[in-house]
Amino acid sequence: MKENLHELLLKNIRFAYNEALEFIVAMGMLACEEQLQAMAEDYKLEMDPLAVQFHEDAGTRVSPHTYRELQFFFNYNFFHKALDFGFYESICTHPEPQSAEAWITQLELIPAGKIIAEMVYGVYQDKLDEFLNGEDWEIVKQDLSQLTRLVRNTVPHKEVIHAQAPLLECLDYPEECKLRYMQLLRQFYNDVFIHWKDKLKERSEEGSAHYEAMFLAEPERFIRDIHKNDPMLFTYIPTTFHVSLISQVGNHYLNFVKETGYVGWVIFGIHNERVFGPAADRERTELFLKAFSDKRRLDILLLLKKRPHYGQEIASALGITPAAVNYHTNFLFFLDLVSIKREDHRLYYHLNRDRLQELVALMTKVMLDEN
């Protein structure tokens, strides 16, 4: 089985730069800059100098109107795709990488209603059962008037509650919404991205070559230790890893069902190795202590102490979104306090008890200066 898994990973996983993805990530990063700075502080990670230059330059190039539009479509919670989910869906349902220009041209051909329906899904993805109340999403998403009624009657999760009013505006004026997002995409491309796309591609492709070599050498270990996922997930979903300079750190996995089968994309932070790879004892100790400074992380560990849980279970038990679970477990992954295993078609989070004991011992050594 081990040899078969190795072969399946090599068959189903590839690395490729998707300019359209980097383009849309860049827009979201600029809109959610404060969240990302907080994340960098959380991980004790210095922003890449090129990424800092991009943010500073982009801030001088976008007009106040363009920035307001970025806020309208992107600034809710970077780790919980909301109105921007429609853009990601239209990119990631294509198995091959696209240029930003090609994607913008293709998006123009997609009816406004389809993109706005995916915006609805993005806002309500973690409350979809409550939102639909027994109705079929595949049918409901065809009817904007019904979607409007459901959005008016369902409060989104608190992390994206501010997306409800803009979403209703998009539903009430779908064609105007399309004019707005198409103008925003073209404006951002011409004013900002075109000046940076070659540099971003060069750095991202360098990172891609580095991580691809790591993957090819030890596929299972790469998926477990650097991607922080269960290798079994990739035994049936062909997936492309897009290494992103702009996102810096993260393992955002998107997969969709098409007529031809599953399509998977991973937005993989270029500095993931710095976060999920080896670190100095003192830094690990500081982060271990910080892990317990957030009640939600402690609550997750206490839940997992009882038994393994899957993501939605954790979210329901703690009253947070699956996106928040992903965010906090990424921090715990950094310390190897949790791991993921696939069981019964679900991905379960497991507490690494031995690692917890090691970190407690390391903390004692560092703080008491014991050998």
BALOBA-1460 file (C-alpha; in Angstrom, 3 decimals):
// residues 371
<rec num="1" residu="m" x="0.000" y="0.000" z="0.000"/>
<rec num="2" residu="k" x="2.880" y="2.352" z="0.816"/>
<rec num="3" residu="e" x="4.330" y="1.969" z="-2.660"/>
<rec num="4" residu="n" x="0.901" y="2.457" z="-4.262"/>
<rec num="5" residu="l" x="0.304" y="5.632" z="-2.260"/>
<rec num="6" residu="h" x="3.693" y="6.959" z="-3.338"/>
<rec num="7" residu="e" x="2.809" y="6.344" z="-6.989"/>
<rec num="8" residu="l" x="-0.662" y="7.882" z="-6.649"/>
<rec num="9" residu="l" x="0.760" y="11.056" z="-5.117"/>
<rec num="10" residu="l" x="3.279" y="11.383" z="-7.920"/>
<rec num="11" residu="k" x="0.502" y="10.819" z="-10.437"/>
<rec num="12" residu="n" x="-2.098" y="13.192" z="-8.950"/>
<rec num="13" residu="i" x="0.005" y="16.118" z="-7.697"/>
<rec num="14" residu="r" x="1.869" y="18.639" z="-9.787"/>
<rec num="15" residu="f" x="3.282" y="22.131" z="-9.278"/>
<rec num="16" residu="a" x="2.446" y="25.000" z="-11.642"/>
<rec num="17" residu="y" x="2.209" y="28.773" z="-11.444"/>
<rec num="18" residu="n" x="-1.320" y="30.074" z="-12.002"/>
<rec num="19" residu="e" x="-1.136" y="33.814" z="-12.669"/>
<rec num="20" residu="a" x="-4.905" y="34.201" z="-12.352"/>
<rec num="21" residu="l" x="-4.757" y="32.799" z="-8.823"/>
<rec num="22" residu="e" x="-1.857" y="35.049" z="-7.811"/>
<rec num="23" residu="f" x="-3.765" y="38.009" z="-9.242"/>
<rec num="24" residu="i" x="-6.898" y="37.356" z="-7.190"/>
<rec num="25" residu="v" x="-4.863" y="36.507" z="-4.082"/>
<rec num="26" residu="a" x="-3.054" y="39.845" z="-4.462"/>
<rec num="27" residu="m" x="-6.372" y="41.721" z="-4.497"/>
<rec num="28" residu="g" x="-7.577" y="39.926" z="-1.392"/>
<rec num="29" residu="m" x="-4.287" y="40.440" z="0.418"/>
<rec num="30" residu="l" x="-4.368" y="44.176" z="-0.233"/>
<rec num="31" residu="a" x="-7.961" y="44.436" z="0.987"/>
<rec num="32" residu="c" x="-7.234" y="42.338" z="4.116"/>
<rec num="33" residu="e" x="-3.823" y="43.816" z="4.895"/>
<rec num="34" residu="e" x="-4.500" y="44.292" z="8.615"/>
<rec num="35" residu="q" x="-5.548" y="40.642" z="9.024"/>
<rec num="36" residu="l" x="-2.392" y="39.480" z="7.283"/>
<rec num="37" residu="q" x="-0.140" y="41.654" z="9.412"/>
<rec num="38" residu="a" x="-1.784" y="40.150" z="12.487"/>
<rec num="39" residu="m" x="-1.166" y="36.655" z="11.101"/>
<rec num="40" residu="a" x="2.504" y="37.464" z="10.462"/>
<rec num="41" residu="e" x="2.854" y="38.639" z="14.061"/>
<rec num="42" residu="d" x="1.069" y="35.498" z="15.254"/>
<rec num="43" residu="y" x="3.546" y="33.280" z="13.430"/>
<rec num="44" residu="k" x="6.523" y="35.510" z="14.281"/>
<rec num="45" residu="l" x="7.110" y="35.740" z="10.537"/>
<rec num="46" residu="e" x="8.742" y="38.691" z="8.838"/>
<rec num="47" residu="m" x="6.993" y="39.605" z="5.601"/>
<rec num="48" residu="d" x="8.999" y="38.874" z="2.473"/>
<rec num="49" residu="p" x="10.671" y="42.124" z="1.322"/>
<rec num="50" residu="l" x="9.230" y="41.750" z="-2.190"/>
<rec num="51" residu="a" x="5.729" y="41.257" z="-0.761"/>
<rec num="52" residu="v" x="6.213" y="44.366" z="1.402"/>
<rec num="53" residu="q" x="7.284" y="46.331" z="-1.691"/>
<rec num="54" residu="f" x="4.234" y="45.080" z="-3.560"/>
<rec num="55" residu="h" x="1.866" y="46.205" z="-0.794"/>
<rec num="56" residu="e" x="3.521" y="49.612" z="-0.515"/>
<rec num="57" residu="d" x="3.548" y="50.184" z="-4.274"/>
<rec num="58" residu="a" x="-0.015" y="48.941" z="-4.740"/>
<rec num="59" residu="g" x="-1.170" y="51.319" z="-2.018"/>
<rec num="60" residu="t" x="0.175" y="54.269" z="-3.995"/>
<rec num="61" residu="r" x="-1.261" y="53.093" z="-7.324"/>
<rec num="62" residu="v" x="-4.883" y="52.326" z="-6.460"/>
<rec num="63" residu="s" x="-7.350" y="55.212" z="-6.400"/>
<rec num="64" residu="p" x="-9.636" y="55.762" z="-3.391"/>
<rec num="65" residu="h" x="-12.543" y="54.458" z="-5.501"/>
<rec num="66" residu="t" x="-10.643" y="51.282" z="-6.449"/>
<rec num="67" residu="y" x="-9.697" y="50.701" z="-2.827"/>
<rec num="68" residu="r" x="-13.329" y="51.056" z="-1.733"/>
<rec num="69" residu="e" x="-14.326" y="48.504" z="-4.365"/>
<rec num="70" residu="l" x="-11.594" y="46.149" z="-3.136"/>
<rec num="71" residu="q" x="-13.076" y="46.482" z="0.336"/>
<rec num="72" residu="f" x="-16.575" y="45.790" z="-1.007"/>
<rec num="73" residu="f" x="-15.682" y="42.516" z="-2.727"/>
<rec num="74" residu="f" x="-12.778" y="41.222" z="-0.621"/>
<rec num="75" residu="n" x="-12.494" y="42.680" z="2.875"/>
<rec num="76" residu="y" x="-14.451" y="40.331" z="5.131"/>
<rec num="77" residu="n" x="-12.183" y="37.536" z="6.303"/>
<rec num="78" residu="f" x="-9.302" y="36.393" z="4.113"/>
<rec num="79" residu="f" x="-9.479" y="32.875" z="5.528"/>
<rec num="80" residu="h" x="-13.222" y="32.624" z="4.938"/>
<rec num="81" residu="k" x="-13.883" y="33.302" z="1.274"/>
<rec num="82" residu="a" x="-17.075" y="35.364" z="0.979"/>
<rec num="83" residu="l" x="-18.000" y="37.533" z="-2.024"/>
<rec num="84" residu="d" x="-14.656" y="36.660" z="-3.579"/>
<rec num="85" residu="f" x="-15.546" y="32.940" z="-3.601"/>
<rec num="86" residu="g" x="-17.184" y="33.392" z="-7.004"/>
<rec num="87" residu="f" x="-13.875" y="34.547" z="-8.464"/>
<rec num="88" residu="y" x="-11.931" y="31.649" z="-6.954"/>
<rec num="89" residu="e" x="-14.537" y="29.168" z="-8.191"/>
<rec num="90" residu="s" x="-14.300" y="30.469" z="-11.756"/>
<rec num="91" residu="i" x="-10.491" y="30.110" z="-11.688"/>
<rec num="92" residu="c" x="-10.165" y="26.804" z="-9.843"/>
<rec num="93" residu="t" x="-12.694" y="24.878" z="-11.905"/>
<rec num="94" residu="h" x="-10.120" y="25.070" z="-14.712"/>
<rec num="95" residu="p" x="-7.528" y="22.297" z="-14.369"/>
<rec num="96" residu="e" x="-4.897" y="24.276" z="-16.306"/>
<rec num="97" residu="p" x="-3.205" y="27.509" z="-15.172"/>
<rec num="98" residu="q" x="-4.422" y="30.741" z="-16.768"/>
<rec num="99" residu="s" x="-2.973" y="34.181" z="-17.261"/>
<rec num="100" residu="a" x="-4.802" y="36.946" z="-15.424"/>
<rec num="101" residu="e" x="-5.811" y="38.520" z="-18.737"/>
<rec num="102" residu="a" x="-7.226" y="35.250" z="-20.074"/>
<rec num="103" residu="w" x="-9.229" y="34.699" z="-16.896"/>
<rec num="104" residu="i" x="-10.663" y="38.238" z="-16.932"/>
<rec num="105" residu="t" x="-11.718" y="37.726" z="-20.556"/>
<rec num="106" residu="q" x="-13.321" y="34.390" z="-19.695"/>
<rec num="107" residu="l" x="-15.093" y="35.877" z="-16.648"/>
<rec num="108" residu="e" x="-16.761" y="38.441" z="-18.893"/>
<rec num="109" residu="l" x="-18.574" y="35.558" z="-20.614"/>
<rec num="110" residu="i" x="-19.950" y="34.061" z="-17.399"/>
<rec num="111" residu="p" x="-23.477" y="35.301" z="-16.519"/>
<rec num="112" residu="a" x="-23.619" y="37.635" z="-13.547"/>
<rec num="113" residu="g" x="-26.111" y="35.367" z="-11.804"/>
<rec num="114" residu="k" x="-23.697" y="32.430" z="-11.727"/>
<rec num="115" residu="i" x="-20.902" y="34.401" z="-10.083"/>
<rec num="116" residu="i" x="-23.287" y="36.012" z="-7.594"/>
<rec num="117" residu="a" x="-24.725" y="32.588" z="-6.690"/>
<rec num="118" residu="e" x="-21.176" y="31.482" z="-5.864"/>
<rec num="119" residu="m" x="-20.790" y="34.633" z="-3.757"/>
<rec num="120" residu="v" x="-23.817" y="33.442" z="-1.778"/>
<rec num="121" residu="y" x="-22.198" y="30.037" z="-1.345"/>
<rec num="122" residu="g" x="-18.995" y="31.696" z="-0.137"/>
<rec num="123" residu="v" x="-20.802" y="33.692" z="2.544"/>
<rec num="124" residu="y" x="-22.976" y="30.786" z="3.735"/>
<rec num="125" residu="q" x="-20.746" y="27.778" z="3.068"/>
<rec num="126" residu="d" x="-20.426" y="26.924" z="6.766"/>
<rec num="127" residu="k" x="-24.173" y="27.443" z="7.417"/>
<rec num="128" residu="l" x="-25.447" y="25.877" z="4.204"/>
<rec num="129" residu="d" x="-27.836" y="23.401" z="5.865"/>
<rec num="130" residu="e" x="-29.490" y="26.185" z="7.858"/>
<rec num="131" residu="f" x="-29.494" y="28.447" z="4.803"/>
<rec num="132" residu="l" x="-31.144" y="25.893" z="2.495"/>
<rec num="133" residu="n" x="-33.498" y="24.436" z="5.105"/>
<rec num="134" residu="g" x="-33.841" y="21.178" z="3.189"/>
<rec num="135" residu="e" x="-33.746" y="22.619" z="-0.335"/>
<rec num="136" residu="d" x="-31.272" y="21.537" z="-3.009"/>
<rec num="137" residu="w" x="-28.391" y="23.948" z="-3.587"/>
<rec num="138" residu="e" x="-28.012" y="22.919" z="-7.236"/>
<rec num="139" residu="i" x="-31.627" y="24.012" z="-7.847"/>
<rec num="140" residu="v" x="-31.713" y="27.023" z="-5.535"/>
<rec num="141" residu="k" x="-28.590" y="28.604" z="-7.010"/>
<rec num="142" residu="q" x="-30.359" y="28.977" z="-10.370"/>
<rec num="143" residu="d" x="-32.925" y="31.401" z="-8.904"/>
<rec num="144" residu="l" x="-31.597" y="34.784" z="-7.719"/>
<rec num="145" residu="s" x="-34.956" y="35.830" z="-6.280"/>
<rec num="146" residu="q" x="-35.043" y="32.737" z="-4.077"/>
<rec num="147" residu="l" x="-31.420" y="33.281" z="-3.094"/>
<rec num="148" residu="t" x="-32.294" y="36.850" z="-2.137"/>
<rec num="149" residu="r" x="-35.123" y="35.639" z="0.104"/>
<rec num="150" residu="l" x="-32.878" y="33.084" z="1.789"/>
<rec num="151" residu="v" x="-30.080" y="35.628" z="2.318"/>
<rec num="152" residu="r" x="-32.534" y="38.095" z="3.894"/>
<rec num="153" residu="n" x="-33.787" y="35.391" z="6.263"/>
<rec num="154" residu="t" x="-30.431" y="33.876" z="7.274"/>
<rec num="155" residu="v" x="-27.763" y="35.616" z="9.322"/>
<rec num="156" residu="p" x="-24.240" y="34.635" z="8.178"/>
<rec num="157" residu="h" x="-21.612" y="33.476" z="10.602"/>
<rec num="158" residu="k" x="-20.291" y="36.335" z="12.717"/>
<rec num="159" residu="e" x="-16.923" y="36.267" z="10.942"/>
<rec num="160" residu="v" x="-18.575" y="37.329" z="7.669"/>
<rec num="161" residu="i" x="-21.746" y="38.954" z="8.961"/>
<rec num="162" residu="h" x="-20.753" y="42.257" z="7.357"/>
<rec num="163" residu="a" x="-20.916" y="40.576" z="3.943"/>
<rec num="164" residu="q" x="-24.699" y="40.156" z="4.133"/>
<rec num="165" residu="a" x="-25.650" y="43.712" z="3.114"/>
<rec num="166" residu="p" x="-23.182" y="43.902" z="0.173"/>
<rec num="167" residu="l" x="-24.341" y="40.450" z="-0.929"/>
<rec num="168" residu="l" x="-27.969" y="41.605" z="-0.991"/>
<rec num="169" residu="e" x="-26.882" y="44.612" z="-3.027"/>
<rec num="170" residu="c" x="-25.270" y="42.279" z="-5.576"/>
<rec num="171" residu="l" x="-28.409" y="40.123" z="-5.689"/>
<rec num="172" residu="d" x="-30.686" y="43.134" z="-6.155"/>
<rec num="173" residu="y" x="-28.557" y="44.583" z="-8.967"/>
<rec num="174" residu="p" x="-26.735" y="41.628" z="-10.606"/>
<rec num="175" residu="e" x="-25.780" y="43.306" z="-13.880"/>
<rec num="176" residu="e" x="-24.523" y="46.410" z="-12.115"/>
<rec num="177" residu="c" x="-22.559" y="44.145" z="-9.772"/>
<rec num="178" residu="k" x="-20.925" y="42.503" z="-12.781"/>
<rec num="179" residu="l" x="-20.013" y="45.884" z="-14.249"/>
<rec num="180" residu="r" x="-18.431" y="46.816" z="-10.920"/>
<rec num="181" residu="y" x="-16.325" y="43.687" z="-10.464"/>
<rec num="182" residu="m" x="-15.235" y="43.597" z="-14.096"/>
<rec num="183" residu="q" x="-14.134" y="47.242" z="-13.909"/>
<rec num="184" residu="l" x="-12.331" y="46.545" z="-10.614"/>
<rec num="185" residu="l" x="-10.460" y="43.561" z="-12.023"/>
<rec num="186" residu="r" x="-9.356" y="45.415" z="-15.144"/>
<rec num="187" residu="q" x="-8.418" y="48.527" z="-13.166"/>
<rec num="188" residu="f" x="-6.348" y="46.568" z="-10.658"/>
<rec num="189" residu="y" x="-4.662" y="44.607" z="-13.432"/>
<rec num="190" residu="n" x="-3.724" y="47.726" z="-15.425"/>
<rec num="191" residu="d" x="-2.846" y="49.977" z="-12.487"/>
<rec num="192" residu="v" x="-1.056" y="47.502" z="-10.218"/>
<rec num="193" residu="f" x="-0.617" y="43.892" z="-11.268"/>
<rec num="194" residu="i" x="0.886" y="44.475" z="-14.715"/>
<rec num="195" residu="h" x="3.855" y="46.216" z="-13.048"/>
<rec num="196" residu="w" x="4.496" y="43.246" z="-10.754"/>
<rec num="197" residu="k" x="3.430" y="40.126" z="-12.606"/>
<rec num="198" residu="d" x="6.885" y="39.195" z="-13.926"/>
<rec num="199" residu="k" x="8.552" y="39.584" z="-10.516"/>
<rec num="200" residu="l" x="5.797" y="37.632" z="-8.773"/>
<rec num="201" residu="k" x="5.972" y="34.858" z="-11.342"/>
<rec num="202" residu="e" x="9.762" y="34.602" z="-11.116"/>
<rec num="203" residu="r" x="9.808" y="34.348" z="-7.315"/>
<rec num="204" residu="s" x="6.831" y="31.998" z="-7.175"/>
<rec num="205" residu="e" x="8.331" y="29.696" z="-9.795"/>
<rec num="206" residu="e" x="11.605" y="29.596" z="-7.853"/>
<rec num="207" residu="g" x="9.639" y="28.547" z="-4.795"/>
<rec num="208" residu="s" x="7.672" y="26.045" z="-6.848"/>
<rec num="209" residu="a" x="10.857" y="24.375" z="-8.107"/>
<rec num="210" residu="h" x="12.145" y="24.135" z="-4.533"/>
<rec num="211" residu="y" x="8.965" y="22.584" z="-3.133"/>
<rec num="212" residu="e" x="8.476" y="20.300" z="-6.114"/>
<rec num="213" residu="a" x="11.951" y="18.853" z="-5.518"/>
<rec num="214" residu="m" x="11.048" y="18.265" z="-1.866"/>
<rec num="215" residu="f" x="7.788" y="16.611" z="-2.907"/>
<rec num="216" residu="l" x="9.389" y="14.358" z="-5.516"/>
<rec num="217" residu="a" x="12.006" y="13.198" z="-3.026"/>
<rec num="218" residu="e" x="9.491" y="12.257" z="-0.315"/>
<rec num="219" residu="p" x="5.860" y="12.720" z="-1.434"/>
<rec num="220" residu="e" x="4.145" y="11.420" z="1.690"/>
<rec num="221" residu="r" x="6.396" y="13.305" z="4.059"/>
<rec num="222" residu="f" x="5.949" y="16.527" z="2.113"/>
<rec num="223" residu="i" x="2.148" y="16.291" z="2.267"/>
<rec num="224" residu="r" x="2.134" y="15.430" z="5.975"/>
<rec num="225" residu="d" x="4.863" y="17.750" z="7.260"/>
<rec num="226" residu="i" x="4.800" y="20.762" z="4.943"/>
<rec num="227" residu="h" x="1.299" y="20.737" z="3.454"/>
<rec num="228" residu="k" x="-0.081" y="19.467" z="6.778"/>
<rec num="229" residu="n" x="-2.668" y="17.179" z="5.251"/>
<rec num="230" residu="d" x="-3.448" y="13.511" z="4.879"/>
<rec num="231" residu="p" x="-1.777" y="12.063" z="1.757"/>
<rec num="232" residu="m" x="-4.852" y="9.865" z="1.221"/>
<rec num="233" residu="l" x="-6.770" y="13.009" z="0.251"/>
<rec num="234" residu="f" x="-4.838" y="13.118" z="-3.016"/>
<rec num="235" residu="t" x="-5.357" y="9.521" z="-4.069"/>
<rec num="236" residu="y" x="-8.417" y="10.424" z="-6.120"/>
<rec num="237" residu="i" x="-8.323" y="14.203" z="-6.706"/>
<rec num="238" residu="p" x="-5.803" y="15.491" z="-9.287"/>
<rec num="239" residu="t" x="-4.409" y="18.619" z="-7.651"/>
<rec num="240" residu="t" x="-2.082" y="21.422" z="-8.683"/>
<rec num="241" residu="f" x="0.003" y="23.281" z="-6.106"/>
<rec num="242" residu="h" x="0.288" y="26.983" z="-6.887"/>
<rec num="243" residu="v" x="3.159" y="28.405" z="-4.833"/>
<rec num="244" residu="s" x="2.183" y="31.962" z="-3.905"/>
<rec num="245" residu="l" x="4.597" y="34.716" z="-2.944"/>
<rec num="246" residu="i" x="1.772" y="37.088" z="-2.056"/>
<rec num="247" residu="s" x="0.033" y="34.728" z="0.382"/>
<rec num="248" residu="q" x="3.394" y="34.113" z="2.172"/>
<rec num="249" residu="v" x="2.095" y="31.292" z="4.397"/>
<rec num="250" residu="g" x="-0.867" y="28.960" z="4.065"/>
<rec num="251" residu="n" x="-2.282" y="25.735" z="2.688"/>
<rec num="252" residu="h" x="-5.600" y="26.814" z="1.197"/>
<rec num="253" residu="y" x="-7.150" y="23.829" z="-0.561"/>
<rec num="254" residu="l" x="-9.968" y="24.236" z="-3.109"/>
<rec num="255" residu="n" x="-11.602" y="21.410" z="-5.017"/>
<rec num="256" residu="f" x="-14.628" y="21.329" z="-7.290"/>
<rec num="257" residu="v" x="-16.609" y="18.707" z="-9.139"/>
<rec num="258" residu="k" x="-16.784" y="19.151" z="-12.906"/>
<rec num="259" residu="e" x="-18.428" y="17.040" z="-15.593"/>
<rec num="260" residu="t" x="-15.019" y="15.449" z="-16.189"/>
<rec num="261" residu="g" x="-14.388" y="14.784" z="-12.477"/>
<rec num="262" residu="y" x="-12.678" y="16.553" z="-9.574"/>
<rec num="263" residu="v" x="-10.369" y="19.539" z="-10.008"/>
<rec num="264" residu="g" x="-8.132" y="20.524" z="-7.084"/>
<rec num="265" residu="w" x="-5.894" y="23.532" z="-6.428"/>
<rec num="266" residu="v" x="-3.736" y="24.375" z="-3.411"/>
<rec num="267" residu="i" x="-2.658" y="27.954" z="-2.753"/>
<rec num="268" residu="f" x="0.632" y="27.142" z="-1.051"/>
<rec num="269" residu="g" x="2.540" y="29.873" z="0.776"/>
<rec num="270" residu="i" x="6.097" y="30.378" z="-0.426"/>
<rec num="271" residu="h" x="7.352" y="30.544" z="3.181"/>
<rec num="272" residu="n" x="5.530" y="27.461" z="4.455"/>
<rec num="273" residu="e" x="8.847" y="25.730" z="5.068"/>
<rec num="274" residu="r" x="9.846" y="28.505" z="7.470"/>
<rec num="275" residu="v" x="6.641" y="28.064" z="9.409"/>
<rec num="276" residu="f" x="6.102" y="24.323" z="9.248"/>
<rec num="277" residu="g" x="9.762" y="23.307" z="9.041"/>
<rec num="278" residu="p" x="12.421" y="23.203" z="11.810"/>
<rec num="279" residu="a" x="12.739" y="26.197" z="14.145"/>
<rec num="280" residu="a" x="14.967" y="27.213" z="17.033"/>
<rec num="281" residu="d" x="14.097" y="25.973" z="20.525"/>
<rec num="282" residu="r" x="13.448" y="29.469" z="21.850"/>
<rec num="283" residu="e" x="11.134" y="30.344" z="18.962"/>
<rec num="284" residu="r" x="9.201" y="27.099" z="19.407"/>
<rec num="285" residu="t" x="8.863" y="27.824" z="23.117"/>
<rec num="286" residu="e" x="7.571" y="31.346" z="22.499"/>
<rec num="287" residu="l" x="5.027" y="30.027" z="20.036"/>
<rec num="288" residu="f" x="4.041" y="27.187" z="22.361"/>
<rec num="289" residu="l" x="3.242" y="29.712" z="25.064"/>
<rec num="290" residu="k" x="1.423" y="31.870" z="22.543"/>
<rec num="291" residu="a" x="-0.688" y="28.896" z="21.456"/>
<rec num="292" residu="f" x="-2.275" y="28.935" z="24.894"/>
<rec num="293" residu="s" x="-2.797" y="32.697" z="24.858"/>
<rec num="294" residu="d" x="-5.802" y="32.227" z="22.571"/>
<rec num="295" residu="k" x="-8.671" y="30.430" z="24.272"/>
<rec num="296" residu="r" x="-9.841" y="28.886" z="20.994"/>
<rec num="297" residu="r" x="-6.540" y="27.074" z="20.496"/>
<rec num="298" residu="l" x="-6.629" y="25.746" z="24.023"/>
<rec num="299" residu="d" x="-10.250" y="24.686" z="23.504"/>
<rec num="300" residu="i" x="-9.268" y="22.817" z="20.327"/>
<rec num="301" residu="l" x="-6.509" y="20.950" z="22.163"/>
<rec num="302" residu="l" x="-8.853" y="20.090" z="25.027"/>
<rec num="303" residu="l" x="-11.417" y="18.755" z="22.541"/>
<rec num="304" residu="l" x="-8.811" y="16.639" z="20.795"/>
<rec num="305" residu="k" x="-7.547" y="15.346" z="24.140"/>
<rec num="306" residu="k" x="-10.878" y="13.494" z="24.482"/>
<rec num="307" residu="r" x="-10.906" y="12.064" z="20.960"/>
<rec num="308" residu="p" x="-10.161" y="13.034" z="17.329"/>
<rec num="309" residu="h" x="-12.633" y="15.501" z="15.774"/>
<rec num="310" residu="y" x="-13.285" y="16.570" z="12.209"/>
<rec num="311" residu="g" x="-13.349" y="20.265" z="11.288"/>
<rec num="312" residu="q" x="-17.106" y="20.883" z="11.367"/>
<rec num="313" residu="e" x="-17.341" y="19.138" z="14.760"/>
<rec num="314" residu="i" x="-14.743" y="21.498" z="16.184"/>
<rec num="315" residu="a" x="-16.455" y="24.513" z="14.617"/>
<rec num="316" residu="s" x="-19.858" y="23.530" z="16.031"/>
<rec num="317" residu="a" x="-18.507" y="22.705" z="19.480"/>
<rec num="318" residu="l" x="-16.646" y="26.017" z="19.795"/>
<rec num="319" residu="g" x="-19.094" y="28.241" z="17.910"/>
<rec num="320" residu="i" x="-16.555" y="29.290" z="15.297"/>
<rec num="321" residu="t" x="-16.375" y="28.851" z="11.519"/>
<rec num="322" residu="p" x="-14.458" y="26.073" z="9.756"/>
<rec num="323" residu="a" x="-12.249" y="28.865" z="8.410"/>
<rec num="324" residu="a" x="-11.366" y="29.840" z="11.986"/>
<rec num="325" residu="v" x="-10.655" y="26.179" z="12.753"/>
<rec num="326" residu="n" x="-8.266" y="26.100" z="9.778"/>
<rec num="327" residu="y" x="-6.559" y="29.280" z="10.948"/>
<rec num="328" residu="h" x="-5.989" y="28.101" z="14.518"/>
<rec num="329" residu="t" x="-5.052" y="24.540" z="13.604"/>
<rec num="330" residu="n" x="-2.446" y="25.924" z="11.182"/>
<rec num="331" residu="f" x="-0.838" y="27.527" z="14.237"/>
<rec num="332" residu="l" x="-0.985" y="24.180" z="16.037"/>
<rec num="333" residu="f" x="0.403" y="22.425" z="12.941"/>
<rec num="334" residu="f" x="3.375" y="24.770" z="13.158"/>
<rec num="335" residu="l" x="4.160" y="23.202" z="16.535"/>
<rec num="336" residu="d" x="3.251" y="19.666" z="15.383"/>
<rec num="337" residu="l" x="0.655" y="19.555" z="18.151"/>
<rec num="338" residu="v" x="-2.024" y="18.238" z="15.805"/>
<rec num="339" residu="s" x="-2.091" y="16.054" z="12.723"/>
<rec num="340" residu="i" x="-4.746" y="15.040" z="10.212"/>
<rec num="341" residu="k" x="-5.857" y="11.533" z="9.317"/>
<rec num="342" residu="r" x="-8.527" y="10.474" z="6.852"/>
<rec num="343" residu="e" x="-11.189" y="8.211" z="8.353"/>
<rec num="344" residu="d" x="-14.647" y="7.329" z="6.987"/>
<rec num="345" residu="h" x="-14.398" y="9.931" z="4.196"/>
<rec num="346" residu="r" x="-13.638" y="12.703" z="6.703"/>
<rec num="347" residu="l" x="-10.436" y="14.417" z="7.778"/>
<rec num="348" residu="y" x="-9.968" y="14.108" z="11.537"/>
<rec num="349" residu="y" x="-7.686" y="16.241" z="13.681"/>
<rec num="350" residu="h" x="-5.611" y="14.234" z="16.177"/>
<rec num="351" residu="l" x="-3.712" y="15.521" z="19.213"/>
<rec num="352" residu="n" x="-0.030" y="14.580" z="19.103"/>
<rec num="353" residu="r" x="0.381" y="13.781" z="22.794"/>
<rec num="354" residu="d" x="4.063" y="12.914" z="22.554"/>
<rec num="355" residu="r" x="4.774" y="16.240" z="20.861"/>
<rec num="356" residu="l" x="2.836" y="18.066" z="23.593"/>
<rec num="357" residu="q" x="5.026" y="16.388" z="26.216"/>
<rec num="358" residu="e" x="8.167" y="17.289" z="24.233"/>
<rec num="359" residu="l" x="7.151" y="20.948" z="24.062"/>
<rec num="360" residu="v" x="6.371" y="21.063" z="27.762"/>
<rec num="361" residu="a" x="9.836" y="19.634" z="28.424"/>
<rec num="362" residu="l" x="11.425" y="22.081" z="25.953"/>
<rec num="363" residu="m" x="9.633" y="25.003" z="27.601"/>
<rec num="364" residu="t" x="10.994" y="23.895" z="30.976"/>
<rec num="365" residu="k" x="14.504" y="23.643" z="29.547"/>
<rec num="366" residu="v" x="14.422" y="27.080" z="27.915"/>
<rec num="367" residu="m" x="12.717" y="28.930" z="30.763"/>
<rec num="368" residu="l" x="14.702" y="27.312" z="33.573"/>
<rec num="369" residu="d" x="17.917" y="27.055" z="31.569"/>
<rec num="370" residu="e" x="18.121" y="23.326" z="32.234"/>
<rec num="371" residu="n" x="20.372" y="21.004" z="30.178"/>
